[in-house]
Amino acid sequence: MYGFGSIGTFIRHVADTVNTITNGSAWGKFWVAAGAVFTAYITPIVGLLVTCFALTAVDMLYGLAVARKQHQKITSDKNWHGTLQKLFHEVMLLAMARLIEFTVMGTEGVFVLTGGITVIISLTELWSIIENLNTLYPKGPWKILGAFLKKKGEDYVGMELELNKDEHTDDTNVAEKSLEDRR
C-alpha cells in the first residue's frame, strides 16, 4: 500500500492524480471538483431520487397505454417533454430541500424535507397511476380506492369534487354506498 507520511504527501498525491486525469487543464480541474461536490451533495438522497423517477416512469408508461386505448396520437416530443419537465421539477424540489437540510440541519442524515417531498411526489405519481388504471380497467379494485380518496378529498376541502363522465358508473355509487355504510 501507499505509505503517506503526512497529510501534505497525501494532498500532493491527490493533486498529481487530478493533474494526470485532466492533463493539467484548469477547466478539467474545475469540472472534477464540481463533480465531486455534486456527488457528495446528491449521494445521500439517491434512493429518494430513484423512487421519484421510478414512479414517474411507471406513470409515463401507463399514460402511454391510456393514450393508446383512447386512440390519441402519441408523439415522442410531447411525451418526453412532459416527462422530462416533471423530472426536472422533481430534481429541483429535492435539491432545494437538500440544500436547506445541508446548510441548516447539517449533513448527519436528517432527511425531513427531502423525505417529505419524496412522499408528496410519490403520492402524486401514485394517484396518477391509479387514475390511469381506472381508465384502462374500469372494473378493477382501484375504483373503490378512487371513490374513497374522492370522498376524503371532499371532506377535506369542504366541497364536492367533479367526476369525469366515465366515473358516473354503478361501481362508483356502490363503492360510495359501502363507504357510507362503514361509517
N, C-alpha and C positions, 0 to 999 in steps of 0.2 A: 504494500500500500504506500500511499504518499506520506511522507513524514513532514508535516507542516510544523516548523519550529515556532512560528509566531503567526499572529493574525496578519501581519504585513506580508509574509510569504504567501499566505492563502489568498489575500486580495490580489497580489501580483499574478498568481497562477490563474485566478478567475479573469483578470484583465487580459492576460495572454490568450486565454481561451476565447474570450469575446472578440479580441482582435483577429484571431485566426478565423472565426466564423464569419466576421464582417469584412475581412480584408482591410481592416483599418479604416473603413468608411465611417464618417461621423453619423450619416443617416442610418446606416446599419446598426450602429451602437444605440442610437435613439430608439429604433424600432424593436431591438432586443429588449431594451429597458422597458419600453411601453408594453410590450407583450408580457414581460414578467410581472409588471404591476397589475395589468388587466387580469392575468391568470390568478394572481394572489387575491384579487378582489372578487372574482366570479367563482372560483373553485368551491367555496363553502355553500353556494346556493345552486350548484349544478343539478342536484336532484330536483329542486323546485322548478328549475327551468325545463328540465326534461319532462316533468309531469305536465306542465302547461303546454309544452309543444306537442306531446303525445296526444293530449285531449283535443288540441286544435287540429291535428292531423286526422284524427278519427272523425271529428265533426266535419271536416272538409270532405272526407270520403262519403259519409252519409249524406251530406249536402249534394254531392255529385249524383248519388243514387236517387235522391228526391227529384233533382232536376231532370234526370233521365226518365224517371217514372212520369213526370208531368210534361214530358216532351218539350222541355225548354232547351234552347240552344246552349250548349256548353262550350265556352271559349276558354282556352287556357289563360289568355291575358286577364280576363275578368276574374277567373278563379284564383290565379296566383296573386293578382293584385290585392284582392280582398284578404287572402290568407297571409300574405307577406306583411300587409299593413297591420293585421291583427297581431302577428308575431312581433312586429316592431314595437307596437304599443305595449305588449306584454313585457318585452325585454326592458323597455323604458321604465315602466312602473316598478318592476322588480329591481332595476338598477338604482332608481331613486330611493326606494325603500332601503336597499342595501347600503346606500351612501349615508342615509340617516342613521342606520344601525351602526355602521362602521365608525362614523365620526362622533355620534352622541353616546352610544352604548358600548363602544369598544368592539374588539374582534373576538370576544370569547364565545362565539357560537350562539349568541342570542338572536333568534330569527323571528321575533314577534311580528314585525311589519312585513317582512318578505313572506313569512308563513301565512299571515292573514291575507295578503294579496293573492298568494297562490290558491288559497281556499276559495276566494271570491272568483278568480279567473276559472278555476276548475269547476265550480258550481255553475257558472255561466255557460261554460262549454258543455257540461253535462246536461243542462237544461236544453240547450240547442240540439244535442244528440237525441234527447227524449222527444223533442218536437219532430225531428226528422224521422225517428222510428214511428211516431204517431202517424205521420203522413204515409210512410211506407207500408206499415202493418197496423191499420186502424183497430184491429181487434186484439192487439197484444196487451200484456199486463201493464204496460206503461200508461195506458189510457186512464186507469184508476189513479195512478200516481199523478198524472197531469191534472185530473179533476181535484184531487186532494190539494195539490200545490196551488191551484187556481183559487180554491176556497180559502186557503190560508192567506194567500195574497190579498184577496178581497177583504178578509178580516183585518189584515194589517193596514191596508191603505184606506179602509172605510168606504169603499165604493165598488160598484160592480165592474169587473173586468170584461172586456169584449171577447167573444169567442169567434173563431173563424167559422164560416158557413159549414164546413165539413165536420166541425166539432159538435154541432147540434144533432147528435145521434142518440139513440136509445141507450147506448153503452154509457155515455156521459151522464145521462139522467139516472141510470141505475147506480152508477158509482157515487153520484152526489147523494142519492137517497140512502145508500148504505153508509155513507159517512155521517149523514144526519142521524141515522138510527144508532150509531155508535156513541153519539154524544149523550 
